[in-house]
Amino acid sequence: MSNKNKEAAPGDGIRSLRTSNVFRLVNFELYTKPNIVIMGLGLVALGGCLGYIAYMRQKYEDLGYYGAIKDDGSEEFVKKKSKWDS
């Protein structure tokens, strides 16, 4: 069975279009079926990265630092100062 002789039916999506091999190679994710295991591993990795960023931010805040916005719009962690300190 050849896909070239088959007519495109509704719901076939982009797999039914005639494209070049270069387009298929560059846009590989459009032609593969979703893999639940790989998606789960990616979500765990992303969650781990976000958790680590939240942990590091909380660690700095517990040490007495806070996020201050500079004039150019960037954020900088600055140690909290009291008016009573000289």
C-alpha positions as CSV (number, residue, x, y, z in Angstrom):
1,M,0.0,0.0,0.0
2,S,1.3,3.4,-1.0
3,N,0.3,6.6,0.7
4,K,0.6,8.5,-2.7
5,N,-2.4,6.7,-4.1
6,K,-4.6,7.3,-1.0
7,E,-6.9,10.3,-1.0
8,A,-6.8,12.6,2.0
9,A,-9.7,12.1,4.3
10,P,-11.0,14.5,7.0
11,G,-9.0,14.0,10.2
12,D,-5.8,12.7,8.6
13,G,-4.0,16.0,9.5
14,I,-0.6,17.0,8.1
15,R,0.5,13.4,7.5
16,S,-1.7,13.3,4.5
17,L,-0.1,16.3,2.7
18,R,2.6,15.8,0.1
19,T,5.8,17.3,1.5
20,S,9.5,17.0,0.8
21,N,11.8,14.8,2.9
22,V,13.7,17.9,4.1
23,F,10.4,19.3,5.6
24,R,9.7,16.0,7.3
25,L,13.2,15.9,8.7
26,V,13.1,19.5,10.0
27,N,9.6,19.1,11.4
28,F,10.0,15.6,12.8
29,E,7.5,16.2,15.7
30,L,4.6,16.8,13.3
31,Y,4.9,13.2,11.8
32,T,5.5,11.1,14.9
33,K,2.8,9.8,17.2
34,P,2.8,11.2,20.8
35,N,4.8,9.1,23.3
36,I,3.3,9.1,26.8
37,V,6.5,7.9,28.5
38,I,8.7,10.6,27.0
39,M,6.0,13.2,27.7
40,G,5.9,12.1,31.4
41,L,9.7,12.3,31.7
42,G,9.7,15.8,30.2
43,L,7.0,16.9,32.6
44,V,8.9,15.5,35.6
45,A,12.1,17.2,34.4
46,L,10.3,20.5,33.9
47,G,8.6,20.2,37.3
48,G,12.0,19.5,38.9
49,C,13.6,22.6,37.3
50,L,10.7,24.8,38.4
51,G,10.9,23.3,41.9
52,Y,14.6,23.9,42.1
53,I,14.1,27.6,41.1
54,A,11.4,28.0,43.7
55,Y,13.7,26.4,46.3
56,M,16.6,28.7,45.5
57,R,14.4,31.8,45.6
58,Q,13.0,30.8,48.9
59,K,16.5,30.1,50.2
60,Y,17.6,33.6,49.3
61,E,14.5,35.1,50.9
62,D,15.1,33.2,54.1
63,L,18.7,34.6,54.2
64,G,17.2,38.2,54.2
65,Y,17.4,39.0,50.5
66,Y,14.6,40.3,48.4
67,G,14.1,40.8,44.7
68,A,14.6,44.5,43.8
69,I,13.8,45.8,40.3
70,K,16.6,48.0,38.9
71,D,16.0,51.1,36.7
72,D,16.7,49.0,33.5
73,G,14.0,46.5,34.5
74,S,16.2,43.7,35.6
75,E,15.8,42.0,39.0
76,E,18.6,41.9,41.6
77,F,18.6,40.2,45.0
78,V,19.5,42.8,47.6
79,K,20.1,42.3,51.3
80,K,17.4,43.8,53.5
81,K,18.6,46.8,55.5
82,S,17.2,48.4,58.6
83,K,17.0,52.1,59.2
84,W,18.6,51.4,62.6
85,D,21.7,49.9,61.0
86,S,24.5,52.3,60.1
